[in-house]
């Protein structure tokens, strides 16, 4: 946006596409505003702007535009509080002789967008929590074309294929604020639609890909590659004897739980007396690192155009985790695994895993795995990054 357009918005005290903040004293209010502009309930189809460093009347708040302030604003896009990720830019601008930050928020392609389980919208010049009717309108606004793969409808599936008990018992309470659930005026179809688990269809809504992955009793019926193949091998080659082999599938919460139980069962511990009289119990692999790497594989893999599963081959000296999906978006072979470099092939699956508690903060999984391996004295994590897959190798500590 040009300075002239931004200055016009800054001075228009009645505009519903603008908010002004004198400081970062209350970052939650800024996140609420980002959520409201992304939802674009008035259907402006134009970006909303949050001016940080401007008073309510548009005058200059004389706020210092430090790198830390700009970084804090930019991190609001992917810190896990707003889902799905909003599209925004943060720019330092000089407007009307005042230096300030402009947070420019684009309308979302697939609303509703939530901040900590609540849907915020613009009602005239103020923010408000969306009503049931507001959410219905937002759901209907979704674009039927150019949707990411995990948001597409799975034509062969119906709501009867979804585990509604799992949805009500686990997914809904972890995704939506308790007071919103307490209103209890939404039908199951409306609840599923507001969380992007079903898409509009005739004569009834149709589960989306993410809805099938998260809630279908048998996801493999619709997405053949939606499973994990685990092999524990007695030796260092695939041709060596297999001690344990299992296919792990099912709705996402059950799949992740079963996978982590399998990993826990195969971790071995040893007593370390090298620290003098202090006896340490050290696992051959740190569980947190394996959790992060296997969750990353399930999240970032390609579910489109391949029937290959996530493969975990546990050898005597190493673990190989193969993800059937190469780099995506801004991630490439050269910057793969670097801090702050992340992108999401399955952004709505990322939202689901965040809602279920399997992702606390986006973009830190590999860094956390590396840190845990170093603390446990395992060799450094290795990656082989190809166009169609990523192979992570975790070596046993000496």
N, C-alpha and C positions, 0 to 999 in steps of 0.2 A: 504494500500500500504506500502511495506517495505521501509526503509530508502534508500537502494541502488537504488531502482527504482525512488524514489523522487529526489535523488541527481543527477541521470542521466538526468531527465527532467529539473531540475534547471539549469544545466550547458549547456543544448542543446539550443543554441540561435535561432535555425531555427525551433524548434518543434512548431506545431500548437495546441498542447494539453496543453500549459502552458502559464501563464501570471505572471508577477512579479510586485509587488507594494511595494514601499519603505515605504508607510504610509497609513493611512486612510483619507488622505486629501480630496479625491474625492470618496465618497462611491458609487456614481452613476456609475462610471467606473467599479467598482468591480461587481455591479449588472448586468451591460451589459455583463461582461465576464461570469458570472454565467449563464445568459440567453443563450449566444452563446455556451458554453460547453454543456448545457442541450439539445440544438437543434442538436448538433453533425452532422452538415451538411456534413462533409467529411465521415461520417459513420464509424468512428473508432470503435464504440461500446465499447469503453474504456473510463474511466473517464478523465476529464480535471482537471488541478490543477492550483489554483491561490496561489502564494507564497506572503504573506504579510510580509514585513520586508526584502525583497530582492530588490536590484537595478536591472536596466534593463540588466546589464551584468552578473547578477547572484551573485554578491558580496553582502556581508552583509551590511544592512542598519542600524544596531545597534538600531532597534526599540524595545522598552520595551513591552514584551508580558504580558499585564495586563489582569485581569479577564474581565474588561470592554471592552477591545478590542476584546477579544474572544467572549463575549456575543453579541457585535454589529455585528460581522460577522455571528454568528449563527442565529440571529434574521432576517437576510436577507431572510431566507427560507420562513418565513410565515408572513412578515410584510405587505403583500398585494400589494407590488409593482411588484412582479414577479408572473405571473399566467400562467398555473397552478403551484402549488408548485413544485419547483425543489427538487430532492433528493441530499442532500449534507451532508458532515460532516466537522467539523472544528477541527483541531488538532494542538496542540503546539508541534513542532518537533525541534530537534537540527540536522541541516544538514550542513556538511562541517564546523563544529565548530561554527555555527551561529544559534541562537535561532530565529525561525520564526513561523508564522501560515500557515498551509497548508489547503486551502479550496478545498476539493475534491468533484467534481461535477459529478454525474452519468448521462449518456444519458437518456433523457426522453422517456417513453414508448409511449406518445401521443403528439408529437410536432405538431404545433409550440408552443414554450413557448415565452411569451411576457414580456418585461419590460416597464411599463408605455405605453402600447399600441403598442410598436414597437417590431418587431422580429429581434433579433441580431444573427449573425452567425459568424463562423470563416472562413476567406478567407486567407489561408496561415497563416502567423504569425500575422495577424491583425484582428480586429473586423470590422464588417460592418453591415448595415441594410439590411435585406434580400430583394432580388428582387422578382418579381412575380414568376419567375421560381424557385427560391430558396424555396418559400413558397409551391409551388406545390410539389416539391420533398419532403419537410418535411411532408406534408399531406399524401403523398403516403407511407411514412416510418412507419406509425402507425401500430402497431401490431394488427392483426385481432383477436388474441386469448388472453385470460387472461385479457381482458379489465374490468375495474370496471363497475358496473351495469349502472351508469349514462352515460357511453360512448358507450353502446351497441346500435346497430341499432334496431329501432322499425319496424319490417318487414311489419306491416299492414299500416303504415303511408307513405305518400308521401309528397313531397315539397308543393303540392297544399293544404295540411292540415295546413301549417304554415302561419302565418300572416306576409307576407313580408313587408307590409306597417309599421307594428310595428317594425320589424327588422331594416328597413332603417331609420325610424324616431327616434327610441329610443335606441335599443340595439347596433347597429353598431357605432353610434357617441360616445357612452359611453365606447366602448371597444377598439377602434382603433384610433391611433393618426390622427388628422385632415389632415396632409400632405399626409398620406398614402391613406386616402379616396379620397383626391383631385386628386390622379393619375388616378382614375376612369377607370382602365383598367381591373378590375376583374369582372367576371360574378357574378350573384347572387349565383350560385352554389359554385363558388370558395370562395366567401366571407363567406358563411355559413360553408363550409368545414374548412376554416382556423380558425374558432372560435369553431370548434367541435360540431356544431349544426346539421350537417349531416355527414354520413359516406359513403364511396364508395359503390355503388350498381349497379345492372343491371336491366333495361337499364338506370337508373338515380340514383343519390345519394338518400339515405334513411335517414330520420331524426333519430337522436340519442335520447336517453331518455331525456338528458338535453335539446335537441332541442325541443322536445314535451312539456316539462315542461315550457320552457321559451316562446315559440312562437306559439304553437298549439292553434287554435281557440277553440277547445274543448279537452283539455288534458284527460278528463275522458273517452273519447272514446277509449283511448289506455292504460291509467294508471288509473285504477278505484279508487285508493285511493288518487289521487292527488287533495284533496280539504280540506277545513277547516270547521268543524261543530261548530257553535257558538250557545250557549244557555245562555240566561239571566234568572235566576230562582229567583222567589220571595220566598226565604226561604233558608234553609241550607242543604236540601236533594234533590236528583235527582227526587224524587216523588212529590216535591212541584210544584205549578203552574209555567208555563213557561211564562215569560213576552215577550220575544223576541227569536225567533229561526230562523237561516238562514244557508244555505249551501253556502259557498264562494268558487268559483272555477274560472277557466279561466287561460290564460297565466300568468306567474309569475308576471310581472309588474302590471297587473290589479288586480290579486289576493291580492298582498301585499298592494296595495293602498286601495282596498275595505275593507280589514281586519283592517287597521289602522283607516279608517273612522268609522268603527263599534266600535272599542275600544274607540275612542275619544267621540263618541256619548253617551257612557255609563259611562264615568268618571264623578263623581260628585265632586263639590268643596264646602268647608266650610270656613267660616271666623274664624280666630283664634285671640282672643284678649289676649292671655296669655302672650304676650311680652310687657306688659305695654300699652302705647299709640299706639304702632305699630300694625297695623292690617295686618295679613297675610292671603292670600288666598291659602288654602292647598287642593290639590286633594286627594280623598280617595286612589287613586293609581297613582304613577308617570308614565306618558306616556312613557318616555324613557325606564323604566324597562320593561313595557309590550311589547314594540317594540322589545327589545333585546331577551326576552324569547320566543315570538311567532316566530320571525325570526329564532332563534336557532332550534325550533321545526320543522319548515319547512325544514331547511337545513340538520339537522342531522337525521331526521327520516329515516326509511327503506321504500323504494318504491318497494322493491322486496319481493315476498312471502307473502304479506299482502294487503288486500283491505281496511284496516282501515284508516280513515282520522286522521288528527290532530284535537283533540277535545279541545275546550275551554268552560268550564262550569263556568259561572260567578254567584256565589251565593251571598247571602246578606252579608256574612262576609268574603268571600275569593274568589279567582279565581284559578281554577285548569286548568293547561295546560298539556295535555297528548300527548306525542310524541310516535308513534308506532315504536320504534326502541331502543334497549338497548344500552349499552356502546359498543364502537367500537375501535379496534386497541389498543393503549397503555392506553386508558381510561378504568377504571374498577370501581366497586362499591366503593372501598376504596379511590380512588383519584379523583372521579367525582367532578367537579366544582373547583378543586384546581387551583390557578394561574399557567399558563404555561403548564398545562397538557391538551393537545387537540389532536384530530385526526379527520379524515374526511372520513366518509362512502361515501359521495357524493362530491368528491373533485372538479369535474367540475361544479356541481351546485354551489359550494362555489365560484368558479371563476365567474360564471354568476351573482351571487348576489353581488359580489364585483364590477363587471363592472357596474351594475345598481345603485350602490351607497348605497345599503342596508347593506353593511359590510365595515366599514372604516379600521378596523384592525382586523386580525384574532386572535381568542383565548382570547378575552377580554369581550365577551358578558355577561357572567355570573357575572364577577367581576363588570362590569358597572351596571348591574341590581341590585346587592347587594348594591353598593354605592348609587344609586338613591333611593332605598327603605329606607336606613338608613337616608339619608338627609330628606326624607319625613316623618320620624318617623313611618314607617310601621314595623311590626315584621320581624324578619329575614326570608329570603327565605328558603323554605323547599323543599327537593327532596326525592322522593322514586324511587330508581334505581333498576330495575329488568332486567332479561335477554331479555325480549321482549318489554319493554317500559320504559319510564322515565316520571314520574309525578312531575311537578313543582307546588307548592302551594304558592300563594301570598296572605297574609292576609291583610285585611283592616286596616288602621291605626286607633289607638284608638282615 
